[in-house]
């Protein structure tokens, strides 16, 4: 019976890992807010792996976190390029 709380806690971490991974994809276009749940998901996935828990929730969480992390970085880079291009176009029109 002593293993039940640890197993339930690990299951909760794996579900939180999956939820944060999905949230990272959903928030990837919100000015970099997708980075926060992606990092949290990867940390929780690492904690689950260290505890020896590798279930479907953890795997899905890690995969979606990686996708969300990549999308957030790509969208952030595109936004920076667009802002720089808009600023350059604005500066060039005043000369």
Secondary structure, 3 states (H helix, E strand, C coil): CCHHHHHHHHHHHHHHHHHHHHHHHHCCCCCCCHHHHHHHHHHHHHHHHHCCCCCHHHHHHHHHHHHHHHHHHHHHHHHHHHHHHHHHHHHHHHC
